[in-house]
Amino acid sequence: MRKAASSVALALGLTLVAGAAHAVPVSFTKLTGLTGGTLAGTAVYKADLSSLIAAIQSISITDSDSMLGGAAGQFSGFDLDAIKLSTTDCADAACAAAAVGLSVFDFSSAGMAFTPGTQRPPVDPKLFGTDAAGTSIDNLVATLGLFDAESTTAIPGAFGFVSLGDGGSVAFNLTSLTSTAGLFLYIGEVGDNGEVAAGTITVSDQPVPEPTTLLMVGTGLGLLRLRRRAS
């Protein structure tokens, strides 16, 4: 099992990126109670997006690299149970788990840009909830559309979440530009360790490039610099 829940600040800086580097902090509230699977240990956090920006196209989550919670090896870093956008305003975790979400997430590798973080010793071949190579999220295990995580590090037993690793991140490109009018963002964090309160979460009205695209851009810029030096 994970470490015992700790008292954390319920306000989290949710950075809003709109257009040209426009950032706005908003309050992020921890809901009462826990949810999840049979071993229910998922804390749920809510953000009211309605007054921040007219519409969003992507959401990004980055582990704080503070080793605040989680465990060792494949369970290092932020443990994400689920993410949901809903017009239902919930006060507790059970309500958030049952609320109808908007069908704007693509939980395939095409809709998620995953950058694995580091593991704490002893290191496993890959982070929990990722594919065989450890480079993409396996949603058959992570089931990020459902608050169903089994809050345990036992294998077999653990199910329904993904561990980002220390400093790891995941970005979700929504299937359409989505109005934020009356919209709430819910995020489930396995183990109730306060990792959401220490992480960085951003919403944007622009899609997030895939890591491979960023690598190609960086490589191209590097070659351009070399050519300029040679000329």
C-alpha positions as protocol buffer text, in pm:
chain_id: "A"
residue {
  index: 1
  type: MET
  ca { x: 0 y: 0 z: 0 }
}
residue {
  index: 2
  type: ARG
  ca { x: 101 y: 363 z: -38 }
}
residue {
  index: 3
  type: LYS
  ca { x: 214 y: 594 z: 239 }
}
residue {
  index: 4
  type: ALA
  ca { x: -55 y: 730 z: 470 }
}
residue {
  index: 5
  type: ALA
  ca { x: -240 y: 1039 z: 355 }
}
residue {
  index: 6
  type: SER
  ca { x: -81 y: 1366 z: 461 }
}
residue {
  index: 7
  type: SER
  ca { x: -224 y: 1711 z: 514 }
}
residue {
  index: 8
  type: VAL
  ca { x: -153 y: 1920 z: 209 }
}
residue {
  index: 9
  type: ALA
  ca { x: -261 y: 2258 z: 87 }
}
residue {
  index: 10
  type: LEU
  ca { x: -579 y: 2224 z: -111 }
}
residue {
  index: 11
  type: ALA
  ca { x: -491 y: 2508 z: -344 }
}
residue {
  index: 12
  type: LEU
  ca { x: -284 y: 2411 z: -645 }
}
residue {
  index: 13
  type: GLY
  ca { x: -140 y: 2640 z: -908 }
}
residue {
  index: 14
  type: LEU
  ca { x: -316 y: 2538 z: -1229 }
}
residue {
  index: 15
  type: THR
  ca { x: -131 y: 2722 z: -1501 }
}
residue {
  index: 16
  type: LEU
  ca { x: -341 y: 2839 z: -1789 }
}
residue {
  index: 17
  type: VAL
  ca { x: -168 y: 2878 z: -2122 }
}
residue {
  index: 18
  type: ALA
  ca { x: -365 y: 3060 z: -2387 }
}
residue {
  index: 19
  type: GLY
  ca { x: -219 y: 3188 z: -2708 }
}
residue {
  index: 20
  type: ALA
  ca { x: 114 y: 3359 z: -2641 }
}
residue {
  index: 21
  type: ALA
  ca { x: 241 y: 3256 z: -2297 }
}
residue {
  index: 22
  type: HIS
  ca { x: -57 y: 3382 z: -2098 }
}
residue {
  index: 23
  type: ALA
  ca { x: -57 y: 3213 z: -1754 }
}
residue {
  index: 24
  type: VAL
  ca { x: -326 y: 3239 z: -1486 }
}
residue {
  index: 25
  type: PRO
  ca { x: -318 y: 3055 z: -1149 }
}
residue {
  index: 26
  type: VAL
  ca { x: -649 y: 2908 z: -1028 }
}
residue {
  index: 27
  type: SER
  ca { x: -757 y: 2724 z: -715 }
}
residue {
  index: 28
  type: PHE
  ca { x: -774 y: 2345 z: -721 }
}
residue {
  index: 29
  type: THR
  ca { x: -992 y: 2185 z: -451 }
}
residue {
  index: 30
  type: LYS
  ca { x: -951 y: 1843 z: -294 }
}
residue {
  index: 31
  type: LEU
  ca { x: -1290 y: 1677 z: -265 }
}
residue {
  index: 32
  type: THR
  ca { x: -1401 y: 1487 z: 46 }
}
residue {
  index: 33
  type: GLY
  ca { x: -1377 y: 1111 z: 59 }
}
residue {
  index: 34
  type: LEU
  ca { x: -1194 y: 858 z: -156 }
}
residue {
  index: 35
  type: THR
  ca { x: -1290 y: 650 z: -457 }
}
residue {
  index: 36
  type: GLY
  ca { x: -1135 y: 381 z: -676 }
}
residue {
  index: 37
  type: GLY
  ca { x: -1158 y: 6 z: -712 }
}
residue {
  index: 38
  type: THR
  ca { x: -1197 y: -264 z: -447 }
}
residue {
  index: 39
  type: LEU
  ca { x: -892 y: -117 z: -273 }
}
residue {
  index: 40
  type: ALA
  ca { x: -1027 y: 237 z: -293 }
}
residue {
  index: 41
  type: GLY
  ca { x: -758 y: 494 z: -219 }
}
residue {
  index: 42
  type: THR
  ca { x: -798 y: 759 z: -489 }
}
residue {
  index: 43
  type: ALA
  ca { x: -819 y: 1125 z: -388 }
}
residue {
  index: 44
  type: VAL
  ca { x: -1004 y: 1349 z: -633 }
}
residue {
  index: 45
  type: TYR
  ca { x: -921 y: 1713 z: -707 }
}
residue {
  index: 46
  type: LYS
  ca { x: -1150 y: 1961 z: -886 }
}
residue {
  index: 47
  type: ALA
  ca { x: -1086 y: 2280 z: -1080 }
}
residue {
  index: 48
  type: ASP
  ca { x: -1353 y: 2518 z: -1209 }
}
residue {
  index: 49
  type: LEU
  ca { x: -1240 y: 2611 z: -1562 }
}
residue {
  index: 50
  type: SER
  ca { x: -1537 y: 2830 z: -1653 }
}
residue {
  index: 51
  type: SER
  ca { x: -1379 y: 3168 z: -1578 }
}
residue {
  index: 52
  type: LEU
  ca { x: -1031 y: 3098 z: -1715 }
}
residue {
  index: 53
  type: ILE
  ca { x: -1051 y: 3073 z: -2092 }
}
residue {
  index: 54
  type: ALA
  ca { x: -1320 y: 3040 z: -2356 }
}
residue {
  index: 55
  type: ALA
  ca { x: -1215 y: 2692 z: -2471 }
}
residue {
  index: 56
  type: ILE
  ca { x: -941 y: 2433 z: -2420 }
}
residue {
  index: 57
  type: GLN
  ca { x: -765 y: 2195 z: -2657 }
}
residue {
  index: 58
  type: SER
  ca { x: -515 y: 2020 z: -2428 }
}
residue {
  index: 59
  type: ILE
  ca { x: -435 y: 1936 z: -2065 }
}
residue {
  index: 60
  type: SER
  ca { x: -90 y: 1854 z: -1933 }
}
residue {
  index: 61
  type: ILE
  ca { x: 18 y: 1697 z: -1602 }
}
residue {
  index: 62
  type: THR
  ca { x: 378 y: 1700 z: -1476 }
}
residue {
  index: 63
  type: ASP
  ca { x: 509 y: 1531 z: -1163 }
}
residue {
  index: 64
  type: SER
  ca { x: 685 y: 1773 z: -926 }
}
residue {
  index: 65
  type: ASP
  ca { x: 995 y: 1553 z: -896 }
}
residue {
  index: 66
  type: SER
  ca { x: 973 y: 1612 z: -520 }
}
residue {
  index: 67
  type: MET
  ca { x: 924 y: 1243 z: -431 }
}
residue {
  index: 68
  type: LEU
  ca { x: 630 y: 1359 z: -218 }
}
residue {
  index: 69
  type: GLY
  ca { x: 439 y: 1034 z: -252 }
}
residue {
  index: 70
  type: GLY
  ca { x: 427 y: 717 z: -450 }
}
residue {
  index: 71
  type: ALA
  ca { x: 664 y: 428 z: -404 }
}
residue {
  index: 72
  type: ALA
  ca { x: 980 y: 281 z: -555 }
}
residue {
  index: 73
  type: GLY
  ca { x: 1054 y: 127 z: -892 }
}
residue {
  index: 74
  type: GLN
  ca { x: 765 y: 109 z: -1136 }
}
residue {
  index: 75
  type: PHE
  ca { x: 536 y: 297 z: -897 }
}
residue {
  index: 76
  type: SER
  ca { x: 752 y: 611 z: -873 }
}
residue {
  index: 77
  type: GLY
  ca { x: 605 y: 956 z: -918 }
}
residue {
  index: 78
  type: PHE
  ca { x: 253 y: 1085 z: -973 }
}
residue {
  index: 79
  type: ASP
  ca { x: 2 y: 798 z: -987 }
}
residue {
  index: 80
  type: LEU
  ca { x: -287 y: 906 z: -1211 }
}
residue {
  index: 81
  type: ASP
  ca { x: -611 y: 712 z: -1170 }
}
residue {
  index: 82
  type: ALA
  ca { x: -832 y: 913 z: -1405 }
}
residue {
  index: 83
  type: ILE
  ca { x: -898 y: 1250 z: -1568 }
}
residue {
  index: 84
  type: LYS
  ca { x: -1243 y: 1384 z: -1648 }
}
residue {
  index: 85
  type: LEU
  ca { x: -1411 y: 1697 z: -1781 }
}
residue {
  index: 86
  type: SER
  ca { x: -1772 y: 1733 z: -1668 }
}
residue {
  index: 87
  type: THR
  ca { x: -2043 y: 1994 z: -1624 }
}
residue {
  index: 88
  type: THR
  ca { x: -2143 y: 1826 z: -1296 }
}
residue {
  index: 89
  type: ASP
  ca { x: -2026 y: 2022 z: -991 }
}
residue {
  index: 90
  type: CYS
  ca { x: -1924 y: 1763 z: -728 }
}
residue {
  index: 91
  type: ALA
  ca { x: -1837 y: 1803 z: -362 }
}
residue {
  index: 92
  type: ASP
  ca { x: -1704 y: 1451 z: -298 }
}
residue {
  index: 93
  type: ALA
  ca { x: -1494 y: 1187 z: -470 }
}
residue {
  index: 94
  type: ALA
  ca { x: -1783 y: 943 z: -520 }
}
residue {
  index: 95
  type: CYS
  ca { x: -1981 y: 1206 z: -711 }
}
residue {
  index: 96
  type: ALA
  ca { x: -1683 y: 1283 z: -936 }
}
residue {
  index: 97
  type: ALA
  ca { x: -1636 y: 914 z: -1014 }
}
residue {
  index: 98
  type: ALA
  ca { x: -2003 y: 876 z: -1112 }
}
residue {
  index: 99
  type: ALA
  ca { x: -2040 y: 1207 z: -1298 }
}
residue {
  index: 100
  type: VAL
  ca { x: -2091 y: 1192 z: -1674 }
}
residue {
  index: 101
  type: GLY
  ca { x: -1778 y: 1316 z: -1850 }
}
residue {
  index: 102
  type: LEU
  ca { x: -1742 y: 1481 z: -2188 }
}
residue {
  index: 103
  type: SER
  ca { x: -1630 y: 1244 z: -2463 }
}
residue {
  index: 104
  type: VAL
  ca { x: -1332 y: 1455 z: -2566 }
}
residue {
  index: 105
  type: PHE
  ca { x: -1039 y: 1238 z: -2455 }
}
residue {
  index: 106
  type: ASP
  ca { x: -849 y: 1004 z: -2686 }
}
residue {
  index: 107
  type: PHE
  ca { x: -672 y: 763 z: -2454 }
}
residue {
  index: 108
  type: SER
  ca { x: -481 y: 595 z: -2736 }
}
residue {
  index: 109
  type: SER
  ca { x: -116 y: 672 z: -2800 }
}
residue {
  index: 110
  type: ALA
  ca { x: -228 y: 919 z: -3068 }
}
residue {
  index: 111
  type: GLY
  ca { x: -414 y: 1130 z: -2812 }
}
residue {
  index: 112
  type: MET
  ca { x: -154 y: 1126 z: -2534 }
}
residue {
  index: 113
  type: ALA
  ca { x: 202 y: 1255 z: -2526 }
}
residue {
  index: 114
  type: PHE
  ca { x: 385 y: 1069 z: -2248 }
}
residue {
  index: 115
  type: THR
  ca { x: 732 y: 1147 z: -2115 }
}
residue {
  index: 116
  type: PRO
  ca { x: 836 y: 891 z: -1850 }
}
residue {
  index: 117
  type: GLY
  ca { x: 1013 y: 1021 z: -1542 }
}
residue {
  index: 118
  type: THR
  ca { x: 1284 y: 849 z: -1341 }
}
residue {
  index: 119
  type: GLN
  ca { x: 1237 y: 561 z: -1100 }
}
residue {
  index: 120
  type: ARG
  ca { x: 1350 y: 529 z: -741 }
}
residue {
  index: 121
  type: PRO
  ca { x: 1560 y: 220 z: -665 }
}
residue {
  index: 122
  type: PRO
  ca { x: 1511 y: -66 z: -715 }
}
residue {
  index: 123
  type: VAL
  ca { x: 1446 y: 22 z: -1079 }
}
residue {
  index: 124
  type: ASP
  ca { x: 1200 y: -188 z: -1284 }
}
residue {
  index: 125
  type: PRO
  ca { x: 1211 y: -230 z: -1665 }
}
residue {
  index: 126
  type: LYS
  ca { x: 925 y: 20 z: -1704 }
}
residue {
  index: 127
  type: LEU
  ca { x: 675 y: 233 z: -1513 }
}
residue {
  index: 128
  type: PHE
  ca { x: 342 y: 79 z: -1411 }
}
residue {
  index: 129
  type: GLY
  ca { x: 60 y: 130 z: -1660 }
}
residue {
  index: 130
  type: THR
  ca { x: 290 y: 178 z: -1959 }
}
residue {
  index: 131
  type: ASP
  ca { x: 339 y: -34 z: -2269 }
}
residue {
  index: 132
  type: ALA
  ca { x: 604 y: -304 z: -2315 }
}
residue {
  index: 133
  type: ALA
  ca { x: 865 y: -46 z: -2411 }
}
residue {
  index: 134
  type: GLY
  ca { x: 768 y: 190 z: -2128 }
}
residue {
  index: 135
  type: THR
  ca { x: 741 y: 482 z: -2370 }
}
residue {
  index: 136
  type: SER
  ca { x: 361 y: 507 z: -2399 }
}
residue {
  index: 137
  type: ILE
  ca { x: 66 y: 464 z: -2165 }
}
residue {
  index: 138
  type: ASP
  ca { x: -121 y: 133 z: -2192 }
}
residue {
  index: 139
  type: ASN
  ca { x: -481 y: 238 z: -2130 }
}
residue {
  index: 140
  type: LEU
  ca { x: -593 y: -125 z: -2101 }
}
residue {
  index: 141
  type: VAL
  ca { x: -411 y: -113 z: -1766 }
}
residue {
  index: 142
  type: ALA
  ca { x: -432 y: 259 z: -1681 }
}
residue {
  index: 143
  type: THR
  ca { x: -805 y: 297 z: -1773 }
}
residue {
  index: 144
  type: LEU
  ca { x: -774 y: 675 z: -1743 }
}
residue {
  index: 145
  type: GLY
  ca { x: -1140 y: 732 z: -1824 }
}
residue {
  index: 146
  type: LEU
  ca { x: -1250 y: 554 z: -1505 }
}
residue {
  index: 147
  type: PHE
  ca { x: -1188 y: 616 z: -1135 }
}
residue {
  index: 148
  type: ASP
  ca { x: -1118 y: 247 z: -1072 }
}
residue {
  index: 149
  type: ALA
  ca { x: -761 y: 222 z: -943 }
}
residue {
  index: 150
  type: GLU
  ca { x: -665 y: -55 z: -702 }
}
residue {
  index: 151
  type: SER
  ca { x: -456 y: 137 z: -449 }
}
residue {
  index: 152
  type: THR
  ca { x: -176 y: -112 z: -403 }
}
residue {
  index: 153
  type: THR
  ca { x: 175 y: -184 z: -527 }
}
residue {
  index: 154
  type: ALA
  ca { x: 117 y: -560 z: -516 }
}
residue {
  index: 155
  type: ILE
  ca { x: 164 y: -752 z: -842 }
}
residue {
  index: 156
  type: PRO
  ca { x: -80 y: -902 z: -924 }
}
residue {
  index: 157
  type: GLY
  ca { x: -329 y: -661 z: -773 }
}
residue {
  index: 158
  type: ALA
  ca { x: -239 y: -312 z: -893 }
}
residue {
  index: 159
  type: PHE
  ca { x: -466 y: -194 z: -1174 }
}
residue {
  index: 160
  type: GLY
  ca { x: -641 y: 109 z: -1319 }
}
residue {
  index: 161
  type: PHE
  ca { x: -370 y: 378 z: -1310 }
}
residue {
  index: 162
  type: VAL
  ca { x: -37 y: 491 z: -1452 }
}
residue {
  index: 163
  type: SER
  ca { x: 273 y: 604 z: -1265 }
}
residue {
  index: 164
  type: LEU
  ca { x: 443 y: 899 z: -1436 }
}
residue {
  index: 165
  type: GLY
  ca { x: 780 y: 858 z: -1265 }
}
residue {
  index: 166
  type: ASP
  ca { x: 961 y: 1137 z: -1079 }
}
residue {
  index: 167
  type: GLY
  ca { x: 949 y: 1440 z: -1309 }
}
residue {
  index: 168
  type: GLY
  ca { x: 744 y: 1255 z: -1571 }
}
residue {
  index: 169
  type: SER
  ca { x: 454 y: 1406 z: -1762 }
}
residue {
  index: 170
  type: VAL
  ca { x: 154 y: 1331 z: -1978 }
}
residue {
  index: 171
  type: ALA
  ca { x: -36 y: 1563 z: -2210 }
}
residue {
  index: 172
  type: PHE
  ca { x: -385 y: 1499 z: -2342 }
}
residue {
  index: 173
  type: ASN
  ca { x: -491 y: 1648 z: -2674 }
}
residue {
  index: 174
  type: LEU
  ca { x: -870 y: 1672 z: -2673 }
}
residue {
  index: 175
  type: THR
  ca { x: -1058 y: 1550 z: -2979 }
}
residue {
  index: 176
  type: SER
  ca { x: -1212 y: 1894 z: -3025 }
}
residue {
  index: 177
  type: LEU
  ca { x: -1179 y: 2249 z: -2899 }
}
residue {
  index: 178
  type: THR
  ca { x: -1400 y: 2241 z: -2589 }
}
residue {
  index: 179
  type: SER
  ca { x: -1593 y: 2528 z: -2433 }
}
residue {
  index: 180
  type: THR
  ca { x: -1519 y: 2579 z: -2063 }
}
residue {
  index: 181
  type: ALA
  ca { x: -1861 y: 2729 z: -1983 }
}
residue {
  index: 182
  type: GLY
  ca { x: -1976 y: 2550 z: -1668 }
}
residue {
  index: 183
  type: LEU
  ca { x: -1691 y: 2302 z: -1704 }
}
residue {
  index: 184
  type: PHE
  ca { x: -1502 y: 2126 z: -1423 }
}
residue {
  index: 185
  type: LEU
  ca { x: -1177 y: 1931 z: -1440 }
}
residue {
  index: 186
  type: TYR
  ca { x: -1143 y: 1626 z: -1214 }
}
residue {
  index: 187
  type: ILE
  ca { x: -817 y: 1441 z: -1154 }
}
residue {
  index: 188
  type: GLY
  ca { x: -776 y: 1123 z: -948 }
}
residue {
  index: 189
  type: GLU
  ca { x: -450 y: 1063 z: -759 }
}
residue {
  index: 190
  type: VAL
  ca { x: -390 y: 711 z: -626 }
}
residue {
  index: 191
  type: GLY
  ca { x: -283 y: 672 z: -266 }
}
residue {
  index: 192
  type: ASP
  ca { x: -395 y: 1019 z: -146 }
}
residue {
  index: 193
  type: ASN
  ca { x: -32 y: 1133 z: -106 }
}
residue {
  index: 194
  type: GLY
  ca { x: -78 y: 1495 z: -209 }
}
residue {
  index: 195
  type: GLU
  ca { x: 104 y: 1452 z: -540 }
}
residue {
  index: 196
  type: VAL
  ca { x: -160 y: 1657 z: -723 }
}
residue {
  index: 197
  type: ALA
  ca { x: -100 y: 1949 z: -490 }
}
residue {
  index: 198
  type: ALA
  ca { x: 273 y: 1941 z: -568 }
}
residue {
  index: 199
  type: GLY
  ca { x: 253 y: 1878 z: -940 }
}
residue {
  index: 200
  type: THR
  ca { x: 204 y: 2117 z: -1230 }
}
residue {
  index: 201
  type: ILE
  ca { x: -113 y: 2104 z: -1437 }
}
residue {
  index: 202
  type: THR
  ca { x: -173 y: 2319 z: -1743 }
}
residue {
  index: 203
  type: VAL
  ca { x: -465 y: 2376 z: -1975 }
}
residue {
  index: 204
  type: SER
  ca { x: -427 y: 2531 z: -2318 }
}
residue {
  index: 205
  type: ASP
  ca { x: -634 y: 2636 z: -2617 }
}
residue {
  index: 206
  type: GLN
  ca { x: -365 y: 2483 z: -2839 }
}
residue {
  index: 207
  type: PRO
  ca { x: -273 y: 2116 z: -2894 }
}
residue {
  index: 208
  type: VAL
  ca { x: 45 y: 1984 z: -2738 }
}
residue {
  index: 209
  type: PRO
  ca { x: 311 y: 1852 z: -2982 }
}
residue {
  index: 210
  type: GLU
  ca { x: 405 y: 1488 z: -2947 }
}
residue {
  index: 211
  type: PRO
  ca { x: 752 y: 1424 z: -2793 }
}
residue {
  index: 212
  type: THR
  ca { x: 874 y: 1286 z: -3128 }
}
residue {
  index: 213
  type: THR
  ca { x: 773 y: 1610 z: -3299 }
}
residue {
  index: 214
  type: LEU
  ca { x: 963 y: 1815 z: -3042 }
}
residue {
  index: 215
  type: LEU
  ca { x: 1267 y: 1590 z: -3089 }
}
residue {
  index: 216
  type: MET
  ca { x: 1254 y: 1640 z: -3465 }
}
residue {
  index: 217
  type: VAL
  ca { x: 1229 y: 2017 z: -3423 }
}
residue {
  index: 218
  type: GLY
  ca { x: 1524 y: 2016 z: -3180 }
}
residue {
  index: 219
  type: THR
  ca { x: 1731 y: 1802 z: -3414 }
}
residue {
  index: 220
  type: GLY
  ca { x: 1651 y: 2031 z: -3706 }
}
residue {
  index: 221
  type: LEU
  ca { x: 1755 y: 2338 z: -3511 }
}
residue {
  index: 222
  type: GLY
  ca { x: 2079 y: 2166 z: -3412 }
}
residue {
  index: 223
  type: LEU
  ca { x: 2162 y: 2081 z: -3774 }
}
residue {
  index: 224
  type: LEU
  ca { x: 2081 y: 2439 z: -3877 }
}
residue {
  index: 225
  type: ARG
  ca { x: 2329 y: 2573 z: -3619 }
}
residue {
  index: 226
  type: LEU
  ca { x: 2599 y: 2333 z: -3744 }
}
residue {
  index: 227
  type: ARG
  ca { x: 2542 y: 2443 z: -4103 }
}
residue {
  index: 228
  type: ARG
  ca { x: 2566 y: 2809 z: -4006 }
}
residue {
  index: 229
  type: ARG
  ca { x: 2893 y: 2750 z: -3823 }
}
residue {
  index: 230
  type: ALA
  ca { x: 3036 y: 2561 z: -4122 }
}
residue {
  index: 231
  type: SER
  ca { x: 2948 y: 2840 z: -4365 }
}
